[in-house]
Amino acid sequence: MRAVFDRVSMTTSVDGAYFPFEYEHALTPAQYADARVRIWFHELLHLWQVLGSGFLANLACDQMVALEEFERTGAPGPMSNLVDRFAAKDVTTQFSAMDLHEALARFWEAHVLNPVYILRSYAERGMDIEEELRMRHLAWDDLLGEPTHGQPVAGQFTVQDGTRPYKDIAFDLLMTLEPAYAEPYRLMLSRFSSLESVIFFPLAGYFALQTPRPAPVFTALLNAVADSPLRSALHQAAVERRCDIHTLWRATYTPLQQLALLVAVRSGNGALTPGWQVLSGRAGNRPILRHYAELLAWVRSRKGALGADLALAVPGDPEFRRTLASYFLPAATIFDDGSHACAPSSMTKLGLIMRDVPGLAGSDPAARPTVPQGLLDAEGLAQAAVELKRLAQAAAGRALLLSYGVTTNITATGGLHTA
């Protein structure tokens, strides 16, 4: 089994035997020796992308509709045109929405885990990183700066206090190394400096994935940013105020969103549509999608719209990652032997307690915060997700048989369909 995120069941799958997941795996994945935790973190990023992206949330809902058709009839439902648009290369940019969404996940994975660590892991698995370094006249030590104790250093990206930060050349090398989804960041670096790229790329990609055609909108947004005052404002903030990247992400979010709104309309794609808006309208009575839709609404009521959206846009920021990990973890993580683990969000558990224990917040019912009724407990969510994942696998198997001209009689048995 390869690591994968299934956006219909909101599950992750990883190799190997069962081991329990912890809340801290989402917060500090680099600190765990088991490489599967770091692989799991990449798939977790895909979950957060669905919650922030109207394109991906619509794709998940369309796939759910097709799966429901399979459950009713035993025949795969109609293929959504979003599936084709997700994978198809844009004729102008030569990358797809899928490439962009993978590049964004790699961006945040690299930021959280440290690109130098990832490059070393590639070398250990046989990739010739030494040759890549020689081609660029670099040595391993050139990729790291000196400990900065939380102070930003020109040409370097400061991470945690007292640690040795990675340099921009390490980040750029990793982001342009793999041909599978390096093209969006290569395009970025062809137009912008490393500092500009590391600030603008994740936000431009986030907003582009809120439109029906992410790849061309992403490119159009880069063109708009290149001609906007955002560039000079970014340099002024970075040089004169010596802001770190976390401050710059926060400062850039709103003006770039305003620019993205204009670009989306001008390109004929309409307004930006975040994932929470799609799930709110399309989750219906589907338990798993409803669970996440209710959680999204709850987060927005508690954190404010801007705070919630910023967290989904910048999941590599430690503060925002704590928010996301507190509310939004995979419904289940499935292992090779078919077992599963659930890592219930701490705030989800708190919400269930607040909802189900009378008088917990005091004698005045009006003092208790409104908690969504659509929440599922961790094990109930996991069981529903695992069953949905099995149904999706059965549908995929059926579609594969049909593609080879193999037909079988299908009958309904308890919600699952078998030949």
NUMAR-793794 format. One record per residue (C-alpha): residue in three letters; x, y, z. Coordinates in pm, 1 decimal. Layout:
! NUMAR-793794
["ala", [X, Y, Z]]
...
***
This chain:
! NUMAR-793794
["met", [0.0, 0.0, 0.0]]
["arg", [136.9, 340.5, -88.4]]
["ala", [60.6, 643.5, 124.3]]
["val", [-254.4, 813.0, 1.4]]
["phe", [-528.4, 1050.4, 110.9]]
["asp", [-884.1, 961.3, 6.9]]
["arg", [-1087.6, 1279.8, -15.3]]
["val", [-1425.9, 1103.5, -12.5]]
["ser", [-1378.3, 911.6, 313.0]]
["met", [-1129.5, 1167.2, 454.8]]
["thr", [-891.8, 879.9, 538.3]]
["thr", [-517.3, 842.2, 505.4]]
["ser", [-338.7, 515.9, 428.6]]
["val", [21.9, 433.2, 516.0]]
["asp", [250.4, 132.6, 478.0]]
["gly", [322.4, -122.6, 745.6]]
["ala", [160.0, -253.4, 1058.9]]
["tyr", [-65.0, -65.5, 1298.0]]
["phe", [71.2, 190.4, 1538.4]]
["pro", [-125.4, 451.6, 1733.1]]
["phe", [-125.4, 809.1, 1615.4]]
["glu", [-88.0, 1102.2, 1850.4]]
["tyr", [-207.2, 1461.1, 1832.9]]
["glu", [157.8, 1573.5, 1836.8]]
["his", [225.9, 1393.3, 1507.4]]
["ala", [47.4, 1677.8, 1331.8]]
["leu", [234.3, 1944.4, 1527.9]]
["thr", [596.2, 1827.3, 1516.9]]
["pro", [625.8, 1542.5, 1263.5]]
["ala", [1000.2, 1597.9, 1219.5]]
["gln", [1067.4, 1484.6, 1577.5]]
["tyr", [951.4, 1124.7, 1520.5]]
["ala", [1190.6, 853.3, 1411.0]]
["asp", [922.2, 653.4, 1228.8]]
["ala", [923.0, 786.5, 871.8]]
["arg", [555.4, 694.3, 839.5]]
["val", [465.2, 985.7, 1065.1]]
["arg", [626.3, 1225.6, 820.1]]
["ile", [457.7, 1051.8, 526.7]]
["trp", [125.8, 1071.7, 712.2]]
["phe", [180.0, 1444.4, 762.2]]
["his", [199.6, 1497.2, 384.8]]
["glu", [-137.6, 1324.5, 345.5]]
["leu", [-278.9, 1532.0, 632.3]]
["leu", [-190.8, 1842.5, 432.8]]
["his", [-415.2, 1711.7, 153.4]]
["leu", [-705.4, 1693.6, 399.9]]
["trp", [-653.8, 2055.5, 496.9]]
["gln", [-638.5, 2146.2, 127.5]]
["val", [-985.6, 2000.1, 68.6]]
["leu", [-1123.3, 2211.8, 352.7]]
["gly", [-975.7, 2529.3, 204.6]]
["ser", [-1025.7, 2467.3, -166.9]]
["gly", [-1358.4, 2494.3, -345.5]]
["phe", [-1218.0, 2299.1, -639.7]]
["leu", [-1106.1, 2004.4, -424.3]]
["ala", [-1418.1, 2010.4, -205.7]]
["asn", [-1639.0, 2002.0, -515.9]]
["leu", [-1428.7, 1716.9, -650.5]]
["ala", [-1479.7, 1523.6, -324.5]]
["cys", [-1855.7, 1583.1, -335.0]]
["asp", [-1877.4, 1481.1, -702.7]]
["gln", [-1688.4, 1160.9, -624.5]]
["met", [-1927.6, 1095.7, -336.7]]
["val", [-2226.2, 1131.6, -571.5]]
["ala", [-2070.8, 877.5, -810.5]]
["leu", [-2004.1, 641.5, -519.5]]
["glu", [-2365.2, 666.5, -406.1]]
["glu", [-2473.5, 572.6, -757.5]]
["phe", [-2250.6, 264.3, -737.4]]
["glu", [-2402.4, 173.8, -401.4]]
["arg", [-2754.9, 199.3, -545.2]]
["thr", [-2698.0, 22.4, -877.3]]
["gly", [-2368.9, -164.2, -868.2]]
["ala", [-2246.6, 38.3, -1165.2]]
["pro", [-1991.7, 319.8, -1134.6]]
["gly", [-2155.5, 659.9, -1137.3]]
["pro", [-2083.4, 917.5, -1406.9]]
["met", [-1734.6, 1063.6, -1404.3]]
["ser", [-1726.1, 1426.1, -1291.6]]
["asn", [-1563.2, 1665.3, -1536.9]]
["leu", [-1364.9, 1792.8, -1238.5]]
["val", [-1173.6, 1462.7, -1240.5]]
["asp", [-1048.6, 1536.9, -1590.4]]
["arg", [-978.3, 1899.9, -1506.9]]
["phe", [-787.6, 1794.4, -1195.5]]
["ala", [-540.5, 1579.2, -1389.4]]
["ala", [-527.7, 1751.3, -1729.4]]
["lys", [-223.9, 1968.0, -1804.7]]
["asp", [-311.5, 2326.5, -1884.6]]
["val", [-199.1, 2394.1, -2242.0]]
["thr", [-33.9, 2723.0, -2148.3]]
["thr", [132.5, 2643.6, -1817.0]]
["gln", [194.2, 2271.7, -1882.8]]
["phe", [93.1, 2176.9, -1531.4]]
["ser", [-237.5, 2064.4, -1384.9]]
["ala", [-448.0, 2141.5, -1080.2]]
["met", [-317.3, 1814.2, -938.0]]
["asp", [41.4, 1929.6, -989.7]]
["leu", [-34.8, 2257.0, -813.7]]
["his", [-203.5, 2087.7, -518.4]]
["glu", [89.4, 1843.3, -482.6]]
["ala", [342.9, 2125.8, -509.8]]
["leu", [163.9, 2312.6, -231.4]]
["ala", [165.7, 2005.1, -8.1]]
["arg", [537.2, 1957.1, -78.4]]
["phe", [596.6, 2326.5, -1.4]]
["trp", [448.4, 2297.4, 347.0]]
["glu", [601.9, 1956.7, 409.2]]
["ala", [944.0, 2101.6, 325.9]]
["his", [886.2, 2402.0, 547.9]]
["val", [783.0, 2191.5, 846.6]]
["leu", [1029.6, 1902.7, 807.7]]
["asn", [1328.7, 2105.7, 676.0]]
["pro", [1429.6, 2061.2, 309.4]]
["val", [1782.1, 1956.7, 401.2]]
["tyr", [1646.6, 1662.0, 598.4]]
["ile", [1426.9, 1559.4, 304.0]]
["leu", [1719.6, 1587.7, 61.7]]
["arg", [1931.6, 1367.0, 291.4]]
["ser", [1651.9, 1110.4, 304.4]]
["tyr", [1643.8, 1110.3, -76.2]]
["ala", [2019.3, 1048.6, -83.1]]
["glu", [1979.8, 757.5, 160.2]]
["arg", [1723.0, 602.9, -75.1]]
["gly", [1961.1, 618.9, -369.7]]
["met", [1884.8, 952.6, -538.7]]
["asp", [2204.6, 1121.3, -657.3]]
["ile", [2173.7, 1441.1, -456.9]]
["glu", [2552.5, 1478.3, -458.0]]
["glu", [2543.5, 1524.5, -834.4]]
["glu", [2263.8, 1778.5, -803.0]]
["leu", [2475.9, 1972.3, -555.5]]
["arg", [2786.3, 1952.4, -778.3]]
["met", [2588.8, 2087.9, -1072.2]]
["arg", [2506.9, 2390.3, -857.5]]
["his", [2860.7, 2417.7, -710.6]]
["leu", [2726.8, 2347.8, -363.5]]
["ala", [2816.4, 2129.0, -65.3]]
["trp", [2577.3, 1996.6, 198.5]]
["asp", [2697.0, 2254.8, 449.8]]
["asp", [2609.7, 2535.0, 208.4]]
["leu", [2242.1, 2450.7, 252.7]]
["leu", [2236.4, 2546.6, 621.6]]
["gly", [2293.0, 2875.8, 797.9]]
["glu", [2409.8, 2950.2, 1148.3]]
["pro", [2173.8, 2932.1, 1448.1]]
["thr", [1979.4, 3256.3, 1453.7]]
["his", [1786.2, 3235.0, 1781.6]]
["gly", [1462.7, 3348.0, 1621.1]]
["gln", [1607.3, 3643.9, 1429.1]]
["pro", [1556.0, 3654.0, 1050.0]]
["val", [1873.6, 3656.1, 841.0]]
["ala", [1889.9, 3787.0, 485.0]]
["gly", [1883.8, 3501.3, 235.9]]
["gln", [1779.1, 3247.2, 500.1]]
["phe", [1444.0, 3129.3, 628.0]]
["thr", [1437.6, 3125.1, 1005.9]]
["val", [1258.6, 2827.6, 1160.6]]
["gln", [1250.3, 2748.5, 1531.7]]
["asp", [1435.3, 2944.3, 1797.2]]
["gly", [1792.2, 2826.6, 1843.2]]
["thr", [1790.9, 2583.8, 1548.8]]
["arg", [2007.5, 2601.2, 1241.2]]
["pro", [1786.8, 2734.5, 961.4]]
["tyr", [1784.1, 2615.1, 604.6]]
["lys", [1888.5, 2856.7, 331.9]]
["asp", [1673.7, 2957.9, 39.9]]
["ile", [1895.2, 2755.4, -197.5]]
["ala", [1804.4, 2435.4, -7.5]]
["phe", [1434.2, 2508.3, -34.0]]
["asp", [1453.9, 2600.7, -402.4]]
["leu", [1654.9, 2287.2, -481.7]]
["leu", [1402.0, 2057.0, -319.8]]
["met", [1101.0, 2231.9, -474.0]]
["thr", [1240.9, 2208.4, -828.1]]
["leu", [1397.9, 1863.2, -803.8]]
["glu", [1106.6, 1629.9, -871.2]]
["pro", [958.9, 1658.1, -1222.0]]
["ala", [620.1, 1519.7, -1108.9]]
["tyr", [510.5, 1849.6, -955.6]]
["ala", [803.2, 2091.7, -970.9]]
["glu", [670.6, 2302.5, -1259.0]]
["pro", [453.2, 2545.5, -1055.9]]
["tyr", [747.7, 2641.3, -835.0]]
["arg", [984.8, 2658.5, -1131.7]]
["leu", [745.3, 2907.0, -1287.8]]
["met", [746.2, 3100.7, -960.6]]
["leu", [1125.3, 3121.3, -947.0]]
["ser", [1143.7, 3230.0, -1309.8]]
["arg", [944.6, 3540.1, -1219.1]]
["phe", [1029.4, 3613.9, -855.8]]
["ser", [1314.2, 3601.3, -606.2]]
["ser", [1339.6, 3320.7, -350.9]]
["leu", [1197.4, 3543.0, -77.1]]
["glu", [907.1, 3657.3, -294.1]]
["ser", [840.2, 3298.9, -400.7]]
["val", [825.5, 3161.3, -49.2]]
["ile", [570.5, 3427.4, 47.4]]
["phe", [358.1, 3452.4, -266.8]]
["phe", [355.6, 3088.9, -382.1]]
["pro", [149.6, 2925.9, -104.3]]
["leu", [-105.7, 3207.9, -97.2]]
["ala", [-141.8, 3231.2, -476.0]]
["gly", [-182.3, 2854.0, -494.3]]
["tyr", [-437.2, 2854.9, -213.1]]
["phe", [-657.1, 3110.9, -387.4]]
["ala", [-615.0, 2952.1, -732.6]]
["leu", [-749.3, 2623.9, -593.6]]
["gln", [-1064.7, 2809.9, -492.9]]
["thr", [-1152.9, 2852.4, -862.2]]
["pro", [-1277.3, 2605.8, -1125.9]]
["arg", [-950.7, 2628.0, -1326.4]]
["pro", [-663.3, 2652.0, -1078.9]]
["ala", [-361.9, 2629.6, -1313.9]]
["pro", [-445.6, 2921.7, -1547.8]]
["val", [-576.1, 3131.4, -1258.7]]
["phe", [-251.1, 3067.7, -1068.5]]
["thr", [-52.3, 3190.7, -1368.1]]
["ala", [-277.2, 3493.9, -1415.1]]
["leu", [-242.0, 3575.7, -1046.9]]
["leu", [138.1, 3563.5, -1070.5]]
["asn", [121.3, 3808.8, -1359.5]]
["ala", [-97.5, 4038.9, -1152.4]]
["val", [132.6, 4015.4, -849.7]]
["ala", [435.9, 4094.0, -1066.3]]
["asp", [277.9, 4425.8, -1170.4]]
["ser", [131.7, 4513.0, -829.4]]
["pro", [262.2, 4719.6, -536.1]]
["leu", [275.9, 4398.4, -331.7]]
["arg", [633.8, 4333.9, -439.6]]
["ser", [775.0, 4663.1, -312.8]]
["ala", [567.6, 4637.4, 4.7]]
["leu", [706.1, 4289.9, 69.1]]
["his", [1066.0, 4402.0, 23.8]]
["gln", [1015.0, 4706.2, 241.8]]
["ala", [867.9, 4492.6, 519.7]]
["ala", [1138.8, 4228.0, 488.1]]
["val", [1437.8, 4462.8, 470.3]]
["glu", [1340.2, 4764.9, 676.6]]
["arg", [1134.5, 4590.2, 942.9]]
["arg", [1326.9, 4261.2, 920.5]]
["cys", [1006.9, 4055.9, 941.3]]
["asp", [1021.4, 3678.0, 939.9]]
["ile", [821.8, 3473.9, 688.4]]
["his", [539.6, 3405.5, 934.1]]
["thr", [477.0, 3777.2, 976.4]]
["leu", [502.0, 3829.7, 601.1]]
["trp", [245.1, 3556.4, 527.0]]
["arg", [-0.8, 3724.8, 762.2]]
["ala", [63.7, 4071.0, 617.7]]
["thr", [35.2, 3952.2, 256.4]]
["tyr", [-278.4, 3737.0, 290.4]]
["thr", [-551.1, 4002.9, 267.7]]
["pro", [-404.4, 4220.1, -13.6]]
["leu", [-325.4, 3909.1, -218.2]]
["gln", [-679.1, 3778.5, -159.3]]
["gln", [-820.0, 4107.3, -290.0]]
["leu", [-602.5, 4076.5, -599.0]]
["ala", [-708.1, 3713.8, -645.2]]
["leu", [-1075.4, 3814.4, -632.6]]
["leu", [-1019.8, 4051.5, -924.3]]
["val", [-817.3, 3797.8, -1122.0]]
["ala", [-1078.7, 3526.0, -1071.6]]
["val", [-1355.5, 3751.3, -1205.2]]
["arg", [-1150.3, 3882.3, -1496.0]]
["ser", [-1051.4, 3531.8, -1603.5]]
["gly", [-1417.3, 3430.8, -1624.6]]
["asn", [-1405.6, 3189.2, -1332.5]]
["gly", [-1627.9, 3389.8, -1100.0]]
["ala", [-1569.2, 3451.2, -732.3]]
["leu", [-1329.6, 3260.8, -508.3]]
["thr", [-1504.3, 2963.9, -347.1]]
["pro", [-1343.0, 2819.5, -33.0]]
["gly", [-1389.3, 2457.3, 65.9]]
["trp", [-1601.5, 2532.5, 372.5]]
["gln", [-1859.5, 2703.8, 152.9]]
["val", [-1884.4, 2401.0, -77.9]]
["leu", [-1910.2, 2150.9, 206.2]]
["ser", [-2171.3, 2360.6, 383.7]]
["gly", [-2388.9, 2353.6, 75.1]]
["arg", [-2325.8, 1996.6, -45.2]]
["ala", [-2260.2, 1780.5, 262.8]]
["gly", [-2630.5, 1713.2, 311.8]]
["asn", [-2694.2, 1404.6, 526.0]]
["arg", [-2365.3, 1239.7, 437.1]]
["pro", [-2218.1, 1177.8, 785.5]]
["ile", [-1847.0, 1224.0, 713.3]]
["leu", [-1878.8, 1531.6, 494.8]]
["arg", [-2133.9, 1673.6, 739.5]]
["his", [-1893.1, 1616.2, 1029.0]]
["tyr", [-1621.4, 1825.1, 864.1]]
["ala", [-1868.6, 2086.1, 741.0]]
["glu", [-1998.0, 2136.0, 1095.3]]
["leu", [-1645.4, 2155.3, 1231.6]]
["leu", [-1554.2, 2418.0, 972.8]]
["ala", [-1856.8, 2626.0, 1068.5]]
["trp", [-1769.3, 2589.4, 1435.8]]
["val", [-1408.3, 2697.5, 1382.3]]
["arg", [-1521.4, 3001.8, 1188.5]]
["ser", [-1759.2, 3097.4, 1469.7]]
["arg", [-1485.6, 3062.2, 1733.0]]
["lys", [-1177.7, 3185.1, 1548.0]]
["gly", [-1340.7, 3433.0, 1311.2]]
["ala", [-1353.4, 3400.6, 934.4]]
["leu", [-1008.8, 3550.6, 877.0]]
["gly", [-842.2, 3339.4, 1144.2]]
["ala", [-990.8, 3017.1, 1010.6]]
["asp", [-906.9, 3096.2, 648.5]]
["leu", [-552.5, 3201.2, 734.8]]
["ala", [-495.8, 2872.9, 914.9]]
["leu", [-601.9, 2673.1, 607.4]]
["ala", [-389.9, 2892.7, 380.3]]
["val", [-74.2, 2876.2, 594.4]]
["pro", [-70.0, 2532.0, 765.1]]
["gly", [307.0, 2540.8, 801.0]]
["asp", [284.2, 2817.4, 1058.1]]
["pro", [304.5, 2659.1, 1407.6]]
["glu", [17.0, 2866.1, 1548.8]]
["phe", [-213.7, 2784.2, 1259.1]]
["arg", [-110.4, 2419.1, 1257.4]]
["arg", [-214.2, 2389.0, 1621.5]]
["thr", [-556.7, 2523.3, 1526.8]]
["leu", [-594.7, 2282.6, 1235.4]]
["ala", [-470.7, 1981.2, 1432.1]]
["ser", [-708.5, 2063.0, 1714.9]]
["tyr", [-1011.3, 2043.7, 1488.0]]
["phe", [-927.7, 1861.6, 1166.0]]
["leu", [-752.5, 1526.3, 1160.4]]
["pro", [-820.9, 1235.6, 921.7]]
["ala", [-1130.8, 1032.0, 994.9]]
["ala", [-905.1, 725.0, 1014.1]]
["thr", [-558.1, 608.1, 916.1]]
["ile", [-562.8, 266.0, 748.4]]
["phe", [-272.8, 20.2, 755.1]]
["asp", [-167.8, -265.3, 527.8]]
["asp", [-331.6, -530.4, 746.4]]
["gly", [-668.8, -354.2, 725.3]]
["ser", [-656.0, -218.9, 1079.3]]
["his", [-709.2, 148.6, 1141.4]]
["ala", [-622.2, 418.0, 1391.6]]
["cys", [-813.1, 732.9, 1472.1]]
["ala", [-652.5, 1044.2, 1612.2]]
["pro", [-944.9, 1247.7, 1744.6]]
["ser", [-895.5, 1621.2, 1751.1]]
["ser", [-871.7, 1761.2, 2100.8]]
["met", [-1131.4, 2031.2, 2032.1]]
["thr", [-1364.2, 1777.8, 1871.7]]
["lys", [-1354.9, 1574.5, 2191.1]]
["leu", [-1411.5, 1889.9, 2396.6]]
["gly", [-1704.7, 1982.3, 2175.5]]
["leu", [-1869.0, 1643.2, 2225.3]]
["ile", [-1824.7, 1671.6, 2601.5]]
["met", [-1968.0, 2023.0, 2605.3]]
["arg", [-2260.2, 1910.1, 2394.1]]
["asp", [-2343.8, 1588.8, 2579.7]]
["val", [-2275.8, 1670.5, 2947.2]]
["pro", [-2555.4, 1892.8, 3082.2]]
["gly", [-2452.3, 2189.5, 3292.4]]
["leu", [-2081.5, 2154.8, 3217.3]]
["ala", [-2050.0, 2521.4, 3130.4]]
["gly", [-2256.6, 2636.4, 3428.3]]
["ser", [-2621.0, 2641.7, 3522.0]]
["asp", [-2718.8, 2893.6, 3256.0]]
["pro", [-2776.9, 2704.2, 2926.9]]
["ala", [-2736.3, 3029.0, 2735.0]]
["ala", [-2376.7, 3048.0, 2857.2]]
["arg", [-2284.7, 2726.8, 2682.3]]
["pro", [-2131.5, 2770.4, 2337.2]]
["thr", [-2328.0, 2633.2, 2043.8]]
["val", [-2178.7, 2298.9, 1945.4]]
["pro", [-2273.5, 2135.4, 1614.8]]
["gln", [-2503.7, 1836.1, 1632.5]]
["gly", [-2344.9, 1676.0, 1327.3]]
["leu", [-2024.7, 1581.3, 1510.1]]
["leu", [-1935.9, 1212.8, 1533.8]]
["asp", [-1724.4, 1060.0, 1806.9]]
["ala", [-1379.7, 948.6, 1694.2]]
["glu", [-1449.8, 576.6, 1665.3]]
["gly", [-1788.4, 628.3, 1499.2]]
["leu", [-1628.8, 862.4, 1245.6]]
["ala", [-1347.5, 613.8, 1181.0]]
["gln", [-1582.8, 317.4, 1132.1]]
["ala", [-1800.7, 510.9, 887.8]]
["ala", [-1492.0, 627.1, 698.9]]
["val", [-1340.8, 278.6, 673.2]]
["glu", [-1667.2, 140.3, 533.3]]
["leu", [-1682.6, 423.2, 282.3]]
["lys", [-1322.3, 359.2, 181.9]]
["arg", [-1405.3, -8.4, 120.3]]
["leu", [-1700.4, 92.0, -92.8]]
["ala", [-1475.5, 326.2, -292.0]]
["gln", [-1226.2, 43.7, -348.3]]
["ala", [-1506.8, -184.8, -468.6]]
["ala", [-1626.7, 84.5, -708.7]]
["ala", [-1274.5, 136.3, -841.7]]
["gly", [-1235.3, -237.6, -894.2]]
["arg", [-1567.8, -253.9, -1077.5]]
["ala", [-1471.8, 37.7, -1301.6]]
["leu", [-1139.1, -131.1, -1383.7]]
["leu", [-1317.8, -452.6, -1485.0]]
["leu", [-1556.6, -260.1, -1706.8]]
["ser", [-1267.3, -77.7, -1871.9]]
["tyr", [-1137.9, -420.0, -1983.3]]
["gly", [-1482.1, -527.3, -2101.9]]
["val", [-1545.7, -764.0, -1809.7]]
["thr", [-1909.5, -761.5, -1699.0]]
["thr", [-2061.9, -934.9, -1397.6]]
["asn", [-2400.5, -943.8, -1232.2]]
["ile", [-2413.3, -709.1, -937.6]]
["thr", [-2657.7, -735.2, -648.0]]
["ala", [-2699.1, -516.0, -343.7]]
["thr", [-2609.8, -668.8, -8.2]]
["gly", [-2626.5, -454.2, 297.2]]
["gly", [-2519.1, -135.5, 124.5]]
["leu", [-2220.6, -296.2, -46.9]]
["his", [-2246.5, -452.5, -390.5]]
["thr", [-2073.3, -775.1, -482.6]]
["ala", [-2070.2, -989.4, -792.0]]
***
